[in-house]
């Protein structure tokens, strides 16, 4: 069965600290896609990144970076030099090639204190 | 504006009333999804369409919930005889099917339903 686990319910750090959000997934498919979404206090889910199961190359986009490791079924998200505007709930999600649904984690609430 | 839009943004209704929400997807997207999200939880999948065909509806929460996408463009989600437990944010998303990049979904701002 497919499942996404975000064990960190809430993380609070001081601005400019680095922070890593964990995501562990379960799937039986060999082809699948992993996603991160951001949900700021305004409520709208914002797409951040997609990764497919055949591409384990890590990705960096500005202060954001993602570490995909199939060996540990993890797709972790790191924010470097965090800013108050990064405060939001972050969701990790999984989509299998055989299934159109997005399977969501419970989300991690990130609080960046000034 | 090329994003997903939803109307209304907020709806307050009395228990037992029927409500209908509308979603307009990104114009070139052929897949449309409905989710429900309650406070502190991730989105919960309800149903999805590919063009006008509703390909998955077993996750609709009860027979009080129904969705349509009559011409493969906008969609409506109706809740009949609302109950207080229906209070939640209802999210719509769309995606371009048959993409080699997987099922990347773009979300609308949601409709927040409050049932009194």
HADDOCK unambig.tbl for C-alpha pairs under 7 A between the chains (distance, minus, plus):
assign (segid A and resid 33 and name CA) (segid B and resid 102 and name CA) 6.16 0.50 0.50
assign (segid A and resid 43 and name CA) (segid B and resid 109 and name CA) 6.72 0.50 0.50
assign (segid A and resid 44 and name CA) (segid B and resid 107 and name CA) 6.99 0.50 0.50
assign (segid A and resid 44 and name CA) (segid B and resid 108 and name CA) 6.57 0.50 0.50
assign (segid A and resid 44 and name CA) (segid B and resid 109 and name CA) 4.70 0.50 0.50
assign (segid A and resid 44 and name CA) (segid B and resid 110 and name CA) 6.98 0.50 0.50
assign (segid A and resid 45 and name CA) (segid B and resid 107 and name CA) 5.92 0.50 0.50
assign (segid A and resid 47 and name CA) (segid B and resid 106 and name CA) 6.81 0.50 0.50
assign (segid A and resid 95 and name CA) (segid B and resid 103 and name CA) 6.61 0.50 0.50
assign (segid A and resid 100 and name CA) (segid B and resid 103 and name CA) 6.85 0.50 0.50
assign (segid A and resid 104 and name CA) (segid B and resid 42 and name CA) 6.01 0.50 0.50
assign (segid A and resid 104 and name CA) (segid B and resid 43 and name CA) 6.78 0.50 0.50
assign (segid A and resid 105 and name CA) (segid B and resid 42 and name CA) 6.27 0.50 0.50
assign (segid A and resid 106 and name CA) (segid B and resid 41 and name CA) 5.44 0.50 0.50
assign (segid A and resid 106 and name CA) (segid B and resid 42 and name CA) 4.92 0.50 0.50
assign (segid A and resid 107 and name CA) (segid B and resid 41 and name CA) 6.98 0.50 0.50
assign (segid A and resid 107 and name CA) (segid B and resid 42 and name CA) 6.18 0.50 0.50
